[in-house]
C-alpha cells in the first residue's frame, strides 16, 4: 500500500497539469481546438480518478503480495 500512497500525489499533480493545459484550448475561437480541449481534459480527469486511483487501488488490494 505504500507504493500506491507514494504515487498518488504524482498522478494527481500530473493529471492536474495536463487538465490545465488542455483546458487552455477551450477559449479558442476554433471549434476543433475547443473539442480537443474539452475531450482531452475530460478523458484525463476520468483516467486519473477512476482508473488510476480507484481501479489500481482495488486490483492491488485484491492481488496482495502478487503485485510485487
C-alpha positions as a printed NumPy array, in Angstrom:
array([[  0.   ,   0.   ,   0.   ],
       [  2.93 ,   2.373,   0.491],
       [  3.701,   2.261,  -3.238],
       [  0.222,   3.466,  -4.119],
       [  0.332,   6.17 ,  -1.447],
       [  3.636,   7.419,  -2.821],
       [  2.45 ,   7.61 ,  -6.41 ],
       [ -0.997,   9.118,  -5.758],
       [  0.435,  12.619,  -5.381],
       [  2.436,  12.305,  -8.579],
       [ -0.569,  11.001, -10.533],
       [ -2.805,  13.772,  -9.213],
       [ -0.271,  16.51 ,  -9.908],
       [  0.456,  15.28 , -13.429],
       [ -3.248,  14.973, -14.207],
       [ -3.93 ,  18.462, -12.867],
       [ -1.2  ,  19.956, -15.056],
       [ -2.426,  18.12 , -18.152],
       [ -6.049,  19.129, -17.498],
       [ -4.96 ,  22.767, -17.137],
       [ -3.008,  22.618, -20.39 ],
       [ -5.884,  21.129, -22.373],
       [ -8.412,  23.425, -20.71 ],
       [ -6.392,  26.341, -22.085],
       [ -7.587,  25.295, -25.568],
       [-11.243,  25.871, -24.646],
       [-11.356,  29.694, -25.026],
       [-10.04 ,  29.405, -28.586],
       [-12.231,  30.626, -31.436],
       [-11.52 ,  27.464, -33.431],
       [-14.134,  24.786, -32.817],
       [-11.796,  21.82 , -33.296],
       [ -9.448,  23.175, -30.618],
       [-12.369,  23.548, -28.199],
       [-13.423,  19.955, -28.881],
       [ -9.88 ,  18.678, -28.363],
       [ -9.523,  20.71 , -25.152],
       [-12.796,  19.526, -23.624],
       [-12.346,  15.928, -24.748],
       [ -8.777,  15.536, -23.568],
       [ -9.38 ,  17.319, -20.254],
       [-12.389,  15.102, -19.543],
       [-10.531,  11.944, -20.57 ],
       [ -7.565,  12.747, -18.335],
       [ -9.856,  13.556, -15.409],
       [-11.712,  10.251, -15.805],
       [ -8.463,   8.327, -16.227],
       [ -6.808,   9.909, -13.19 ],
       [ -9.785,   9.473, -10.88 ],
       [-11.49 ,   6.274, -11.967],
       [ -8.708,   4.186, -13.414],
       [ -5.587,   5.257, -11.559],
       [ -6.984,   5.918,  -8.09 ],
       [ -9.901,   3.511,  -7.81 ],
       [ -9.232,   0.543, -10.064],
       [ -5.482,   0.345,  -9.457],
       [ -6.001,   0.517,  -5.695],
       [ -8.712,  -2.146,  -5.804],
       [ -6.717,  -4.523,  -8.002],
       [ -3.598,  -4.092,  -5.866],
       [ -5.63 ,  -4.852,  -2.749],
       [ -7.16 ,  -7.971,  -4.273],
       [ -3.861,  -9.322,  -5.622],
       [ -1.984,  -8.648,  -2.385],
       [  1.639,  -9.771,  -2.454],
       [  1.326, -10.995,  -6.053],
       [  1.672,  -7.36 ,  -7.146],
       [  5.339,  -7.272,  -6.37 ]])
